């Protein structure tokens, strides 16, 4: 779905009138890259509940389920490329039309598109950390561990789910071999904020500073159901800073948004960039 000319005029005017626009992106930014999002246009969650952080750390069975599904789902996510929306957003930043960028996404596509200074509120799926010694590893290294230890599952095909997950319930999870830290043998976890966990304090401080420095907020591709995103709309509204949004469907902050365009970022952002060419 593409924004009409009048909507683009209003959005271009919004950008021209505010020189320090903070951009917040969500899953809808990456759907055109083939990465599924969590919710439908009414904000209703699709599929099963995602892994909860406290359960992941506490229960080996939960870790087995997560890593088995991730082993199958990660190749699709790692092959995803930035779409036209990511590239146009980077272009708008380079042209000085948009300010700081924060994302709820963990796919790293903004950086690959050329955006600088991206603040990842929920971490990065392409990194893995040891919960015991805090060593860090590329996710590709851990994928190699998984494939070598679980050859029966290598090459399995399943419908992709958000954030490198897959709609797969292996029959023999008890036989699944978990990845491990090669330094201490400890427990590995993707370097992302699971549901049930909080955004790290240093990331929160950076995000709050960016919101304080901004004179407006532009939300792209997020239903804002998760509080880590919605809070910035509340902050903007409380301080009298206008909010614009590009999103297909409802958002939690609809009553706070002054300009909303119900269209895809992959078409709207390139069209917006062309207005400033």
C-alpha positions as CSV (number, residue, x, y, z in Angstrom):
1,X,0.0,0.0,0.0
2,X,1.4,3.4,-1.1
3,X,0.8,6.8,0.5
4,X,-1.2,9.2,-1.7
5,X,0.3,12.6,-2.8
6,X,-1.5,14.6,-0.2
7,X,-0.3,12.4,2.6
8,X,3.3,12.7,1.3
9,X,2.9,16.5,1.1
10,X,2.0,16.5,4.8
11,X,4.8,14.2,5.8
12,X,7.4,16.3,3.8
13,X,6.1,19.4,5.5
14,X,6.4,17.7,8.9
15,X,10.1,16.9,8.1
16,X,10.8,20.4,6.9
17,X,9.4,22.0,10.0
18,X,11.4,19.9,12.5
19,X,15.1,19.7,12.2
20,X,15.8,17.2,15.0
21,X,13.4,14.4,14.3
22,X,14.0,11.2,16.3
23,X,13.0,8.1,14.3
24,X,11.8,5.0,16.0
25,X,11.3,1.9,13.8
26,X,9.7,-1.5,14.4
27,X,9.0,-4.8,12.8
28,X,7.0,-3.3,9.9
29,X,10.2,-1.8,8.7
30,X,11.6,-5.2,7.8
31,X,8.6,-7.1,6.5
32,X,9.4,-6.1,2.9
33,X,12.8,-7.8,3.5
34,X,11.0,-11.1,4.2
35,X,11.2,-11.0,8.0
36,X,7.7,-11.6,9.5
37,X,6.4,-9.3,12.2
38,X,4.7,-10.2,15.5
39,X,1.3,-8.6,15.1
40,X,-1.5,-8.1,12.6
41,X,-3.0,-4.7,11.6
42,X,-5.1,-4.7,14.7
43,X,-2.1,-5.2,16.9
44,X,-3.1,-8.8,17.8
45,X,-0.2,-11.1,18.3
46,X,0.3,-13.9,15.7
47,X,1.3,-17.4,16.6
48,X,2.5,-18.8,19.9
49,X,4.0,-16.7,22.8
50,X,7.7,-16.0,22.3
51,X,10.4,-17.3,24.6
52,X,10.4,-15.5,27.9
53,X,13.8,-14.3,29.2
54,X,13.4,-15.6,32.8
55,X,12.3,-19.1,31.5
56,X,15.2,-19.2,29.0
57,X,17.8,-18.6,31.8
58,X,16.1,-21.0,34.2
59,X,14.9,-24.0,32.1
60,X,17.1,-26.1,29.8
61,X,14.0,-27.4,28.0
62,X,13.2,-23.8,27.0
63,X,16.7,-23.3,25.8
64,X,16.6,-26.4,23.7
65,X,13.3,-25.3,22.1
66,X,14.7,-21.9,21.3
67,X,18.0,-23.0,19.8
68,X,16.4,-25.8,17.8
69,X,13.9,-23.4,16.2
70,X,16.6,-20.7,15.8
71,X,18.9,-23.2,14.1
72,X,16.3,-23.7,11.4
73,X,15.1,-20.1,11.2
74,X,18.3,-18.2,11.4
75,X,19.5,-18.9,7.8
76,X,16.5,-17.1,6.3
77,X,17.0,-14.1,8.5
78,X,20.7,-13.9,7.9
79,X,20.0,-13.9,4.1
80,X,17.6,-10.9,4.4
81,X,18.7,-7.7,2.7
82,X,17.8,-4.1,3.4
83,X,14.7,-3.1,1.5
84,X,13.9,0.2,-0.2
85,X,12.6,1.7,3.0
86,X,15.9,1.0,4.9
87,X,17.9,2.6,2.0
88,X,15.6,5.6,1.8
89,X,15.8,6.2,5.5
90,X,19.6,6.1,5.4
91,X,19.4,8.6,2.5
92,X,17.1,10.9,4.4
93,X,19.5,10.9,7.3
94,X,22.5,11.6,5.0
95,X,20.6,14.5,3.6
96,X,20.1,16.0,7.1
97,X,16.3,15.6,6.9
98,X,16.1,13.2,9.9
99,X,17.9,13.0,13.2
100,X,18.8,10.1,15.5
101,X,17.6,6.6,14.8
102,X,16.4,4.0,17.3
103,X,15.0,0.6,16.4
104,X,13.1,-2.2,18.1
105,X,14.4,-4.5,15.4
106,X,17.2,-6.9,16.0
107,X,18.0,-7.7,12.4
108,X,20.8,-5.2,11.8
109,X,19.3,-4.1,8.5
110,X,19.5,-0.4,9.2
111,X,23.3,-0.6,9.6
112,X,23.6,-2.6,6.4
113,X,21.6,0.1,4.6
114,X,24.0,2.7,5.6
115,X,22.4,4.3,8.7
116,X,24.9,5.5,11.3
117,X,24.5,5.7,15.0
118,X,21.6,3.2,15.2
119,X,20.5,2.5,18.8
120,X,19.2,-1.0,19.0
121,X,16.7,-1.0,21.9
122,X,16.3,-4.8,21.9
123,X,19.8,-5.9,20.9
124,X,21.1,-7.7,17.8
125,X,20.3,-11.2,16.7
126,X,23.6,-11.6,14.9
127,X,25.4,-11.6,18.3
128,X,25.5,-14.2,21.0
129,X,26.7,-13.8,24.6
130,X,27.7,-16.2,27.4
131,X,25.6,-15.8,30.5
132,X,28.5,-17.1,32.6
133,X,31.7,-15.5,31.5
134,X,30.1,-12.7,29.3
135,X,32.2,-13.6,26.2
136,X,30.6,-12.6,22.9
137,X,30.4,-14.6,19.6
138,X,29.1,-14.0,16.1
139,X,25.8,-15.8,15.6
140,X,27.3,-17.5,12.5
141,X,29.9,-19.2,14.7
142,X,27.1,-20.5,16.9
143,X,25.2,-21.7,13.9
144,X,28.2,-23.8,13.0
145,X,28.2,-25.3,16.4
146,X,24.5,-26.1,16.1
147,X,24.7,-27.7,12.7
148,X,27.7,-29.8,13.6
149,X,26.1,-31.1,16.8
150,X,22.6,-31.6,15.3
151,X,23.1,-33.0,11.8
152,X,19.6,-34.5,11.7
153,X,18.1,-31.1,11.9
154,X,20.5,-29.4,9.5
155,X,18.7,-28.4,6.3
156,X,15.2,-28.7,7.8
157,X,12.7,-26.4,6.3
158,X,10.1,-24.5,8.2
159,X,8.0,-21.3,7.9
160,X,10.0,-18.3,9.1
161,X,8.9,-16.6,12.3
162,X,10.0,-13.2,13.6
163,X,13.6,-12.6,14.7
164,X,15.2,-15.7,13.2
165,X,12.7,-18.1,14.8
166,X,10.8,-20.8,12.8
167,X,7.5,-22.5,13.1
168,X,8.9,-25.8,14.1
169,X,8.4,-28.2,17.0
170,X,11.2,-30.9,16.7
171,X,10.0,-34.3,17.8
172,X,13.1,-35.2,19.8
173,X,14.2,-32.1,21.7
174,X,15.7,-34.3,24.4
175,X,18.3,-35.3,21.8
176,X,19.0,-31.8,20.7
177,X,22.5,-30.6,21.6
178,X,22.8,-27.0,22.9
179,X,25.5,-24.6,21.8
180,X,28.1,-23.8,24.5
181,X,30.7,-21.2,25.3
182,X,34.0,-22.4,24.0
183,X,35.8,-20.4,26.7
184,X,34.0,-21.6,29.8
185,X,31.4,-24.2,28.7
186,X,28.7,-21.8,29.8
187,X,25.2,-21.0,28.7
188,X,24.8,-19.1,25.4
189,X,22.0,-16.6,24.8
190,X,21.3,-14.4,21.7
191,X,22.2,-10.8,22.5
192,X,18.6,-9.6,22.4
193,X,16.0,-8.5,24.9
194,X,13.6,-11.4,25.3
195,X,10.0,-10.8,26.3
196,X,9.9,-10.5,30.1
197,X,13.3,-8.8,30.2
198,X,14.0,-5.1,30.4
199,X,16.0,-2.9,28.1
200,X,19.6,-2.5,29.5
201,X,20.1,0.6,31.6
202,X,22.8,2.1,29.3
203,X,20.6,1.7,26.3
204,X,17.7,3.3,28.1
205,X,19.8,6.3,29.1
206,X,20.9,6.8,25.5
207,X,17.3,6.5,24.2
208,X,16.0,9.1,26.8
209,X,18.8,11.5,25.8
210,X,17.9,11.2,22.2
211,X,14.2,11.8,23.0
212,X,15.1,14.9,25.1
213,X,17.3,16.3,22.3
214,X,14.6,15.8,19.6
215,X,12.0,18.3,18.6
216,X,9.6,15.7,17.0
217,X,9.1,11.9,16.8
218,X,8.6,9.8,13.7
219,X,7.4,6.2,14.2
220,X,7.9,3.8,11.3
221,X,6.5,0.3,11.2
222,X,5.6,-0.2,14.9
223,X,2.3,-0.9,16.6
224,X,3.9,0.4,19.8
225,X,2.2,-2.3,21.8
226,X,5.5,-3.0,23.6
227,X,6.1,-0.3,26.3
228,X,9.7,0.1,25.3
229,X,8.5,1.9,22.2
230,X,5.2,3.4,23.4
231,X,7.0,5.2,26.2
232,X,8.7,7.6,23.7
233,X,5.3,8.6,22.3
234,X,4.1,9.4,25.9
235,X,7.3,11.4,26.5
236,X,6.9,13.3,23.2
237,X,3.3,14.1,23.9
238,X,3.9,15.1,27.5
239,X,6.6,17.6,26.3
240,X,4.5,19.0,23.4
241,X,6.6,17.4,20.7
242,X,4.6,16.3,17.6
243,X,4.4,12.7,16.5
244,X,4.1,11.3,13.0
245,X,3.7,7.7,12.1
246,X,4.0,5.5,9.0
247,X,2.3,2.2,9.9
248,X,-0.1,-0.3,8.4
249,X,-2.8,-0.7,11.0
250,X,-3.5,0.5,14.6
251,X,-0.9,1.6,17.1
252,X,-1.2,1.9,20.8
253,X,-0.4,5.7,20.5
254,X,-3.0,6.6,17.8
255,X,-4.6,9.2,20.0
256,X,-1.2,10.9,20.5
257,X,-0.2,10.9,16.8
258,X,-0.8,14.1,14.9
259,X,0.0,12.7,11.4
260,X,-0.5,9.1,10.5
261,X,0.1,7.5,7.1
262,X,-1.2,4.0,6.7
263,X,1.2,2.7,4.1
264,X,4.3,0.6,3.8
265,X,7.6,2.1,4.7
266,X,9.2,0.4,1.6
267,X,7.2,2.7,-0.7
268,X,6.5,5.8,1.5
269,X,10.1,6.5,2.5
270,X,11.5,6.4,-1.1
271,X,8.7,8.7,-2.2
272,X,9.5,11.0,0.7
273,X,13.2,11.1,-0.2
274,X,12.3,12.0,-3.8
275,X,10.6,15.1,-2.5
276,X,13.9,16.4,-1.4
277,X,16.0,15.4,-4.4
